Amino acid sequence: MTLEGRRRHRSKLLLFAAIAIGLPICEVGSFPIHGDQTVLPDGTELNEDSFEKPRELFRSEIAGGTKSYLVNLGDVAFNSPSILGPVAHRAGISCATCHVNGASNAQLFIPGLSTRHGSFDTTGALFNTKADDGKLNAVTIPSLRGSRSLSPYGHDGRIASLREFVRNVIVNEFAGPEPSAATLDAMVAYIQDIDFLPNDHVDARGRLTAKATSAERRGEKLFYKPFPHDRSLSCAGCHEPSAAFIDHRQHDVGSDGIFKTKTLLNANFNAPYFHDGRYDTYGQVVAHFNRVFGLGLNAANQSNLVAYLNAIGAGEHGMEPDSIDARLKEVNDFASVLAVAIPARDEDVIALVVATTGAELRELIEHFPDRKDITISGGIEQRGVARAVLKEAVLALRRIDIAAASNEFDRAGLEFQAFTKTMRDAPSILKAAENWSLFNASIHRARYSTLRQMSEAATSH
């Protein structure tokens, strides 16, 4: 049997197994991906089964305000596969696939483009044949938290402007269409609004607070200590504590090239480390610098430095359980763009918002399995009502799109009012079905455990 034949065979086995136990067909093979139902390589993993998601904080909301129209529009574009090229579009991959909630995706793995989970080759041929350099040189997927302070951009720091960096990703890495100036402005506004997670172990100057342990304080002293071979160098010399722990420059630290200084803020959530993800732990990173730069650190000193890195790299609630509230907030934030786009008669933005928000809602529907699903008992009525209200929201969006495409913007405005009313009713209805949904941790684990077993069984044939 040929490779393509084996893929089709595995795909059919997985599909038949899913039908037999009543699982929604749309979820089949979501991790890892097998079969010929996708343009992605066999064995791709996108971490879609994770129950916990990175916490996303916005500067505008922390300051007591709300996200602007521009930030919400940028969020929509960031989550839209249509912004990227044709392969990404067909695969349903958006910027948010790699940068989940503006953070990183440590479990993403695409054969031929990843050397390990959480890495991606931006010069591979899959998404843009013109970008292919013939080498597998995957780099880690960076978090976008605090990006407004982290120029230059790219692991090698070759791009000074965040706006140009975003454009380069869209056009050169993913072969997407040239984005409009408004789209680029919106995506930059969104990324710049993503803030670092709060960390009460570090003050505004980047120094340890009173919460620090004695080991962390000893590590802080080592962080500022000049290197033995060159007294002008120190860890703090490049990772400047008062400047988000960076110096906006590139350096050769013995990692096969010249790369920009990365921030250490919230770095506990950004493993693996170095541009190529060669190190899993701070201990390995410290050992590297100790060896390459002859620091002469004994085991105790290395342990203290690791303790310090853990303190400054921390953040409150870095990961949070997937929740109905978070999903609905995102949907409503996306849809809020329509309140401006419809009166402005902006057909392109309306179409983008409808497509992206509709996709989010359809995914949310599948979190409330239908009555045919024999793996879940109870809550049939509640699940049915939850699915119905979300389907009505999808239909309202579709009516908005049809009206706008027909140049009937007054009717589109009325349909938006209907959508808004439906979404006001949704929270209580969805919460009533929560115990029998994938927002219930035990049901979520059981569902994806079954899917994973099916996937593994399919690959063995």
Legacy VTK file of the C-alpha trace (Angstrom):
# vtk DataFile Version 3.0
C-alpha trace
ASCII
DATASET POLYDATA
POINTS 461 float
0.000 0.000 0.000
1.318 3.451 -0.880
1.855 6.191 1.704
-1.221 8.027 0.429
-3.192 4.798 0.579
-2.137 4.198 4.179
-3.209 7.741 5.055
-6.644 7.191 3.556
-6.941 3.848 5.340
-6.069 5.388 8.731
-8.478 8.226 8.093
-11.335 5.812 7.360
-10.597 3.714 10.452
-10.674 6.796 12.627
-13.857 8.047 10.991
-15.664 4.721 11.389
-14.621 4.483 15.039
-15.889 7.985 15.710
-19.245 7.257 14.103
-19.551 4.038 16.085
-19.327 5.820 19.438
-21.187 8.910 18.355
-18.376 11.473 18.279
-18.804 14.521 16.052
-17.006 13.921 12.758
-15.546 17.441 12.812
-13.386 16.499 15.795
-11.881 13.391 14.200
-8.129 13.459 13.867
-7.684 16.873 15.428
-4.552 15.594 17.187
-2.352 14.316 15.872
-3.659 14.831 12.358
-3.675 11.709 10.208
-5.160 10.894 6.841
-5.769 12.858 3.690
-8.502 15.098 5.103
-6.045 17.943 5.555
-3.294 19.752 3.678
-1.089 19.485 6.774
1.587 16.776 7.006
0.698 13.425 8.506
1.205 13.548 12.270
0.706 17.300 12.729
-0.287 18.351 16.244
-1.816 21.750 16.945
-2.580 21.268 20.673
-6.316 21.539 20.094
-7.071 19.099 22.903
-5.651 21.280 25.681
-8.126 22.048 28.472
-6.018 24.932 29.729
-5.259 28.024 27.655
-2.669 30.767 28.154
-4.058 33.733 30.040
-4.368 36.815 27.846
-4.209 40.254 29.465
-4.720 43.552 27.698
-3.173 46.835 28.788
-6.345 48.731 27.935
-8.482 46.525 30.179
-5.951 46.501 33.021
-6.051 50.296 32.981
-9.787 50.098 33.648
-10.965 50.711 30.119
-12.091 48.549 27.245
-10.340 47.374 24.136
-10.664 49.775 21.232
-12.280 49.054 17.887
-8.805 48.819 16.369
-7.566 46.295 18.945
-10.661 44.118 18.526
-10.365 44.264 14.740
-6.723 43.219 15.058
-7.785 40.335 17.288
-10.264 39.219 14.623
-7.601 39.337 11.909
-5.126 37.516 14.170
-7.651 34.668 14.533
-8.616 34.555 10.848
-7.030 31.963 8.501
-8.069 34.127 5.546
-5.381 36.673 6.453
-2.704 34.098 5.649
-2.066 32.276 2.382
-4.094 29.541 0.657
-2.500 26.549 2.405
-2.994 28.043 5.860
-6.537 29.033 4.911
-7.426 25.494 3.807
-5.850 24.071 6.975
-7.712 26.523 9.219
-4.448 27.910 10.568
-4.308 31.510 11.768
-1.741 33.556 13.675
-3.548 32.409 16.836
-2.771 28.764 16.052
0.897 29.342 16.868
0.356 32.199 19.322
-2.533 30.964 21.454
-4.110 33.956 23.201
-1.049 35.939 22.212
1.292 33.558 24.031
3.122 30.612 22.470
2.002 27.103 21.546
4.531 24.774 23.153
2.831 21.649 21.777
2.571 22.620 18.108
4.404 20.168 15.881
4.355 20.045 12.081
6.507 17.290 10.531
9.027 18.789 8.137
8.758 22.206 9.786
9.337 21.396 13.468
12.413 19.903 15.090
10.573 19.585 18.393
7.231 20.594 19.860
6.861 24.362 20.039
9.152 25.037 17.074
8.453 26.077 13.492
10.564 26.659 10.371
9.533 29.995 8.881
11.578 29.261 5.741
9.925 25.974 4.830
8.029 25.231 1.630
4.680 24.061 3.014
3.013 27.446 3.306
5.137 29.389 0.819
7.323 27.588 -1.708
9.170 30.823 -2.464
10.334 31.033 1.165
11.990 27.603 1.107
15.720 27.734 1.767
16.128 23.961 1.562
17.045 23.613 5.230
15.163 22.583 8.360
16.016 25.467 10.672
13.074 25.618 13.042
12.909 28.287 15.731
10.796 28.405 18.850
7.397 30.074 18.718
7.725 33.257 20.787
5.188 34.671 23.195
3.843 38.062 22.157
3.319 39.278 25.707
4.846 42.708 26.137
5.843 42.920 22.459
5.473 46.700 22.452
8.703 46.812 24.509
10.638 44.046 22.797
11.990 45.440 19.526
13.711 44.440 17.312
11.643 41.507 16.088
12.435 38.000 14.916
14.852 35.699 16.720
17.751 37.352 14.946
16.304 40.829 15.476
16.508 41.649 11.803
13.259 43.660 11.669
13.018 46.894 13.651
9.319 47.570 13.120
6.520 45.402 14.542
4.328 46.513 11.639
6.875 45.289 9.090
7.378 42.088 11.069
3.648 41.306 10.951
3.551 42.020 7.228
6.572 39.767 6.660
4.877 36.872 8.456
1.713 37.246 6.391
3.232 37.835 2.956
6.621 36.106 3.006
6.244 33.281 5.494
2.662 32.256 4.703
2.194 33.593 1.145
-0.791 35.649 2.200
-2.211 38.547 0.199
-0.791 41.988 0.782
-2.665 43.234 3.858
-4.306 46.619 3.801
-2.839 49.433 5.869
-5.930 49.266 8.106
-5.436 45.536 8.729
-1.776 45.975 9.606
-2.566 48.879 11.916
-5.212 46.801 13.662
-3.001 43.736 14.119
-0.170 45.854 15.495
-2.585 47.573 17.887
-3.809 44.173 19.095
-0.313 42.772 19.641
0.874 45.915 21.395
-2.086 45.714 23.775
-1.119 42.226 25.005
0.546 42.745 28.364
2.929 40.777 30.536
1.345 38.725 33.297
1.639 40.460 36.671
4.448 39.202 38.886
4.645 40.412 42.477
8.178 39.032 42.816
9.559 41.867 40.641
9.095 45.615 41.074
8.816 48.296 38.390
12.628 48.609 38.242
13.068 44.900 37.679
14.411 44.249 41.180
13.224 41.514 43.511
10.529 42.460 46.001
10.217 41.555 49.668
8.720 38.202 48.622
12.139 36.991 47.463
13.795 34.023 49.153
17.417 34.047 50.231
18.328 31.791 47.281
16.668 34.197 44.866
18.564 37.143 46.353
21.849 35.293 46.040
20.922 34.565 42.428
20.185 38.250 41.823
23.679 39.188 42.984
25.151 36.631 40.587
22.992 38.063 37.802
24.690 41.453 38.244
28.182 40.031 38.823
30.728 40.794 36.031
31.984 37.847 34.000
35.528 36.732 34.989
36.984 36.987 31.469
35.436 40.382 30.674
34.394 42.694 33.506
32.259 44.718 31.086
29.890 41.764 30.677
27.237 40.384 33.006
23.826 38.748 32.718
22.222 42.063 33.673
24.259 43.874 31.043
22.203 42.272 28.275
19.049 41.468 30.221
18.645 44.950 31.697
16.189 44.619 34.600
14.887 48.179 34.301
14.160 47.732 30.583
12.009 44.566 30.516
15.216 42.506 30.859
16.458 43.239 27.325
18.937 45.600 25.672
17.366 45.707 22.159
20.557 44.245 20.701
21.849 41.009 19.169
24.645 38.857 20.611
26.593 35.682 19.985
26.179 33.561 23.109
27.587 30.381 21.635
24.314 29.202 20.106
25.382 29.020 16.460
24.613 32.570 15.425
23.805 36.095 16.489
20.406 36.455 18.114
18.528 39.164 19.930
18.310 39.324 23.702
15.045 37.796 24.893
13.065 39.130 27.800
13.092 37.105 31.008
9.692 38.422 32.092
7.100 35.603 32.136
9.809 33.338 30.723
8.633 30.473 32.934
5.875 30.005 30.342
8.135 30.252 27.305
10.109 26.987 27.374
11.920 25.556 25.479
14.743 28.102 25.522
17.199 29.589 23.013
16.209 30.342 19.437
16.068 26.671 18.475
14.595 25.376 21.728
17.651 23.292 22.536
17.171 23.648 26.307
14.123 22.637 28.330
15.078 24.166 31.678
16.748 27.170 33.233
19.297 24.780 34.718
20.432 23.794 31.243
20.576 27.438 30.153
22.697 28.428 33.157
24.987 25.456 32.559
25.441 26.619 28.950
26.535 30.121 29.964
28.718 28.734 32.725
30.504 26.538 30.209
30.709 28.920 27.229
31.710 32.016 29.191
33.799 30.288 31.871
31.791 31.755 34.747
33.134 29.272 37.279
29.764 28.793 38.974
29.574 25.840 41.324
26.425 23.780 41.756
25.101 25.985 44.561
25.633 29.170 42.541
23.902 27.674 39.536
20.971 26.641 41.712
20.682 30.173 43.123
20.739 31.686 39.654
18.002 29.286 38.555
15.952 30.308 41.608
16.326 33.954 40.570
15.297 33.232 36.981
12.221 31.386 38.218
11.288 34.392 40.369
11.534 37.010 37.637
10.077 34.669 35.012
6.920 33.982 36.980
3.435 35.382 36.375
0.043 35.123 37.994
-2.260 32.476 36.543
-0.270 31.892 33.389
-2.666 29.178 32.276
-6.408 29.072 32.859
-9.046 26.400 32.235
-11.005 26.870 29.042
-14.333 28.394 30.040
-17.694 29.485 28.720
-17.077 33.023 29.977
-13.768 33.323 28.118
-15.242 31.954 24.895
-18.237 34.277 25.000
-16.070 37.286 25.802
-13.963 36.591 22.739
-17.036 36.177 20.532
-18.547 39.414 21.823
-15.256 41.282 21.427
-15.020 40.108 17.822
-18.635 40.984 17.109
-18.282 44.458 18.649
-16.369 45.431 15.513
-19.652 45.163 13.600
-21.092 48.042 15.626
-18.643 50.288 13.768
-18.260 48.422 10.482
-21.977 48.222 9.649
-22.691 51.974 9.929
-19.433 52.595 8.059
-20.649 50.218 5.309
-17.293 48.447 5.390
-18.135 45.234 3.550
-14.626 43.760 3.835
-14.475 44.140 7.613
-18.036 42.835 7.993
-17.170 39.728 5.962
-13.984 39.163 7.972
-15.774 39.500 11.328
-18.678 37.285 10.286
-16.370 34.517 9.041
-14.063 34.577 12.061
-16.794 34.961 14.689
-18.914 32.317 13.009
-16.015 29.859 13.122
-15.567 30.544 16.850
-19.262 29.924 17.455
-19.295 26.689 15.458
-16.351 25.434 17.487
-18.196 26.419 20.644
-21.276 24.459 19.510
-19.212 21.259 19.424
-18.319 21.776 23.069
-21.927 20.817 23.780
-22.184 17.329 22.224
-25.503 16.533 20.565
-27.949 13.865 21.680
-26.400 11.236 19.363
-23.171 11.230 21.366
-23.327 8.038 23.421
-20.183 8.895 25.418
-22.098 11.477 27.505
-25.162 10.704 29.582
-27.525 13.312 30.957
-28.198 16.918 30.118
-29.667 16.097 26.715
-32.228 18.898 26.921
-29.718 21.423 28.263
-27.170 20.552 25.585
-29.816 20.830 22.905
-30.861 24.292 24.041
-27.218 25.412 24.232
-26.548 24.218 20.700
-29.722 25.896 19.471
-28.881 29.349 20.857
-25.380 29.200 19.383
-26.723 28.058 16.007
-29.139 30.992 16.044
-26.185 33.326 16.644
-24.385 31.798 13.644
-27.480 32.272 11.478
-27.821 35.891 12.612
-24.223 36.521 11.551
-24.895 34.939 8.193
-27.925 37.204 7.695
-25.734 40.216 8.513
-23.250 39.144 5.858
-25.948 38.576 3.237
-27.546 41.949 3.936
-24.213 43.788 3.773
-23.243 42.026 0.550
-26.566 43.219 -0.900
-25.809 46.772 0.191
-28.723 46.625 2.669
-26.889 48.024 5.661
-30.019 49.069 7.553
-31.155 45.451 7.485
-27.664 44.365 8.507
-27.962 46.693 11.517
-31.265 45.105 12.531
-29.761 41.638 12.230
-26.861 42.768 14.395
-29.376 43.802 17.050
-30.883 40.315 16.845
-27.432 38.763 17.179
-26.691 40.938 20.220
-29.946 39.852 21.888
-29.159 36.202 21.239
-25.712 36.613 22.778
-27.238 38.280 25.848
-29.314 35.156 26.387
-26.425 32.773 25.783
-24.471 32.843 29.102
-27.225 31.455 31.313
-28.226 28.879 28.708
-24.667 27.624 28.224
-23.967 27.579 31.962
-27.035 25.362 32.440
-25.442 22.796 30.127
-21.883 23.162 31.435
-21.861 19.937 33.482
-22.421 17.907 30.315
-20.071 19.862 28.083
-16.371 19.838 27.213
-15.988 22.667 29.739
-16.362 19.946 32.371
-12.785 18.775 32.976
-13.662 15.106 33.418
-15.760 14.996 30.243
-13.073 16.880 28.341
-10.395 14.403 29.452
-12.544 11.400 28.593
-13.462 12.754 25.172
-9.933 13.544 24.070
-8.517 10.413 25.640
-10.894 8.449 23.427
-9.901 10.438 20.366
-6.214 9.990 21.103
-6.623 6.237 21.507
-8.494 6.122 18.210
-5.764 8.151 16.528
-3.021 5.883 17.863
-4.971 2.787 16.799
-5.405 4.230 13.328
-1.677 4.909 12.918
-0.846 1.312 13.859
-2.732 -0.046 10.841
LINES 1 462
461 0 1 2 3 4 5 6 7 8 9 10 11 12 13 14 15 16 17 18 19 20 21 22 23 24 25 26 27 28 29 30 31 32 33 34 35 36 37 38 39 40 41 42 43 44 45 46 47 48 49 50 51 52 53 54 55 56 57 58 59 60 61 62 63 64 65 66 67 68 69 70 71 72 73 74 75 76 77 78 79 80 81 82 83 84 85 86 87 88 89 90 91 92 93 94 95 96 97 98 99 100 101 102 103 104 105 106 107 108 109 110 111 112 113 114 115 116 117 118 119 120 121 122 123 124 125 126 127 128 129 130 131 132 133 134 135 136 137 138 139 140 141 142 143 144 145 146 147 148 149 150 151 152 153 154 155 156 157 158 159 160 161 162 163 164 165 166 167 168 169 170 171 172 173 174 175 176 177 178 179 180 181 182 183 184 185 186 187 188 189 190 191 192 193 194 195 196 197 198 199 200 201 202 203 204 205 206 207 208 209 210 211 212 213 214 215 216 217 218 219 220 221 222 223 224 225 226 227 228 229 230 231 232 233 234 235 236 237 238 239 240 241 242 243 244 245 246 247 248 249 250 251 252 253 254 255 256 257 258 259 260 261 262 263 264 265 266 267 268 269 270 271 272 273 274 275 276 277 278 279 280 281 282 283 284 285 286 287 288 289 290 291 292 293 294 295 296 297 298 299 300 301 302 303 304 305 306 307 308 309 310 311 312 313 314 315 316 317 318 319 320 321 322 323 324 325 326 327 328 329 330 331 332 333 334 335 336 337 338 339 340 341 342 343 344 345 346 347 348 349 350 351 352 353 354 355 356 357 358 359 360 361 362 363 364 365 366 367 368 369 370 371 372 373 374 375 376 377 378 379 380 381 382 383 384 385 386 387 388 389 390 391 392 393 394 395 396 397 398 399 400 401 402 403 404 405 406 407 408 409 410 411 412 413 414 415 416 417 418 419 420 421 422 423 424 425 426 427 428 429 430 431 432 433 434 435 436 437 438 439 440 441 442 443 444 445 446 447 448 449 450 451 452 453 454 455 456 457 458 459 460
